[in-house]
């Protein structure tokens, strides 16, 4: 008799595959035939349903094909727009610094044709005929900004102009700064501490601060922290196995929400059915239907810190103190994909090369091997 699988379980298996798990890994970890998993993936990714009747009409097949083509065109259009924007920013940067550096040298450094820069200069000159007074104001704004070592914003430039007998509004000064790509060193993201929504669920703290001497995957703890990406705040989430302090799953994204936690689960390097307890604080990003489906589907027991007790999740907090110091501190990643790539590299180093005082100065993987040999 064929084994029956609940739809929620099938969805989680498909999600694991879509996130990078191979058919061989899923077969090994969950004991499901590759052909069965492949059928689930094809049907669900094709129509959003596991029912064979939902996957047979020519109209649906054609519709899916068209949607993929539209998605591809949207992607290509978006990439071309961004490429044009990046090129435009490089040209603006060269033009705004032409009083300090050679245009030829800057073009070589940024790999921009000189003809393109001169074309923009010529067009701007023709399109933006301005009065002598405006030219004088623009030159003064650039001069004051440079003399401030690129630190002054519109407010301080306005004050300095007043000292020199020139009256201009902050709005006008801001327009000039934008025109010549004059960005103050202080124009960086300031992290605003948001009060966490509290998960009031009636779930006990079964871990009870007992972080040591745990079995493999007996307790996995998690938390989220912030990191600067292109002068805006993004977030990372990790899953930490208390057994050997190994990071077994991680994710990065622009929002501090349940989806970030869900992606960390999908990125987990071990079968989710092997995790016994999942422990976190009471942040609302851990209280969500999606997370509940993972917990219920893979029969993971839930544990929550007591309200207002950060020490109840001290192991996860300690990990993020390490990550902030060793990986995040004073860094601004260019985009979210670079952050994800470099975070993966750091996690690999953390698990395989970083010595941990709590593990008798072994790496997490060395500690695991040592325990295996002692058994």
C-alpha positions, 0 to 999 in steps of 0.5 A, spaced: 500 500 500 502 506 497 504 511 503 500 517 504 503 524 505 500 530 507 499 536 503 503 540 508 509 535 508 509 535 500 510 543 500 515 543 505 519 538 501 518 542 494 521 548 498 527 544 500 528 542 493 527 549 490 532 552 495 537 547 493 537 541 496 538 535 491 533 529 489 539 525 492 539 529 499 532 529 500 531 521 498 537 520 503 534 524 509 527 523 508 526 516 505 522 518 499 523 515 492 526 520 487 521 519 482 515 521 487 519 527 489 520 529 482 513 528 481 511 533 487 516 538 484 514 538 477 506 538 479 507 543 484 512 548 481 507 547 474 501 549 477 501 550 485 497 543 486 499 536 487 493 534 483 494 530 477 488 533 474 490 540 475 496 539 471 494 536 464 490 542 460 494 545 454 491 552 457 495 551 463 501 549 460 501 555 455 499 560 461 505 558 465 510 558 459 507 565 458 508 567 465 515 565 465 517 569 458 514 575 462 518 574 468 524 573 463 523 580 460 521 583 466 528 581 469 532 583 463 528 590 463 530 591 470 537 589 469 538 593 463 535 599 467 540 598 473 546 597 468 544 604 465 543 607 472 550 605 474 553 607 468 550 614 469 552 614 476 559 613 474 559 619 469 556 623 474 562 622 479 567 623 474 563 630 472 563 632 479 570 631 481 573 634 474 576 640 478 580 635 483 582 629 478 584 628 471 578 626 467 582 621 463 585 618 469 578 617 472 575 614 466 581 609 466 579 607 473 572 607 472 572 604 465 568 609 462 569 612 455 572 619 455 567 621 449 561 619 453 563 624 459 564 629 454 558 628 451 554 629 457 558 635 459 556 638 452 549 636 453 548 639 460 552 645 458 547 646 452 540 644 456 542 647 462 544 655 461 544 658 467 545 665 470 552 667 472 549 668 479 547 661 479 554 658 476 557 662 482 553 659 487 554 652 484 562 653 484 561 656 492 557 650 494 562 645 491 568 649 494 565 649 501 563 641 500 571 640 498 574 644 503 569 640 509 573 634 506 566 632 504 563 632 511 558 638 510 551 637 508 546 642 506 545 645 513 552 647 514 554 649 507 548 654 508 551 657 514 558 657 511 555 661 505 551 666 510 558 667 513 561 669 506 555 674 504 551 669 500 544 667 501 541 660 498 535 656 501 537 649 503 533 646 498 537 649 492 543 647 496 541 640 496 539 640 488 546 643 487 549 637 491 545 632 488 546 635 481 554 634 482 553 627 486 556 631 492 554 626 498 556 628 505 560 622 509 554 623 514 549 621 509 549 614 512 543 609 514 542 610 522 539 604 525 533 605 529 532 601 534 525 598 533 521 595 539 520 588 538 513 586 538 512 580 543 509 573 542 504 572 547 503 565 545 503 560 551 509 556 550 514 554 555 522 555 556 523 548 556 531 550 554 531 553 561 538 556 559 541 549 559 545 551 553 551 546 554 552 538 554 546 537 548 546 532 543 546 533 536 540 537 533 537 536 540 536 544 541 537 549 535 537 556 537 535 562 532 535 570 532 536 576 527 540 582 527 541 587 522 547 589 517 548 595 512 547 594 505 548 600 500 546 605 506 540 601 508 539 596 513 538 589 511 537 583 516 541 576 517 538 570 521 542 564 523 540 557 526 545 555 531 546 547 534 548 548 541 551 541 540 557 544 537 556 551 536 555 550 528 551 554 524 546 549 520 542 554 517 542 562 515 539 567 510 539 574 509 534 579 506 531 586 506 526 585 511 526 582 518 520 578 518 518 570 518 520 569 511 527 570 513 527 565 518 523 560 513 529 561 508 534 559 514 530 553 515 530 551 507 538 553 507 539 548 513 544 543 511 541 537 515 534 534 515 529 538 519 526 532 522 532 531 526 531 537 529 528 536 536 527 543 539 527 550 536 528 555 541 528 563 540 526 569 544 519 572 543 520 576 537 513 576 532 518 574 526 518 567 529 510 567 530 507 566 523 503 561 520 509 559 515 514 558 521 508 554 524 507 549 518 515 548 518 515 546 526 508 542 525 510 538 519 517 536 521 515 535 528 519 540 532 518 542 539 517 549 540 521 553 546 520 560 547 524 565 552 521 568 558 518 575 556 523 580 557 529 575 559 534 576 553 539 571 557 534 566 556 537 566 548 544 568 550 547 562 546 544 566 539 545 573 542 553 571 543 553 568 536 551 575 533 556 579 538 561 575 534 558 576 527 557 583 528 564 584 530 568 579 525 563 580 519 559 586 520 562 591 523 564 598 519 562 594 513 557 596 507 555 591 502 554 593 495 547 589 494 543 583 498 546 578 493 554 580 495 551 580 503 549 573 502 555 570 498 560 573 503 555 571 509 556 564 506 563 564 506 563 567 513 559 561 515 564 556 512 570 559 515 566 559 522 564 552 522 570 549 519 576 554 521 574 558 527 577 556 534 571 556 539 573 557 547 567 554 549 569 548 545 576 547 548 579 551 542 576 546 536 572 548 530 565 546 531 566 541 525 573 538 529 569 538 535 563 534 532 569 529 529 572 528 536 565 526 540 564 521 534 571 518 535 570 518 543 563 514 542 
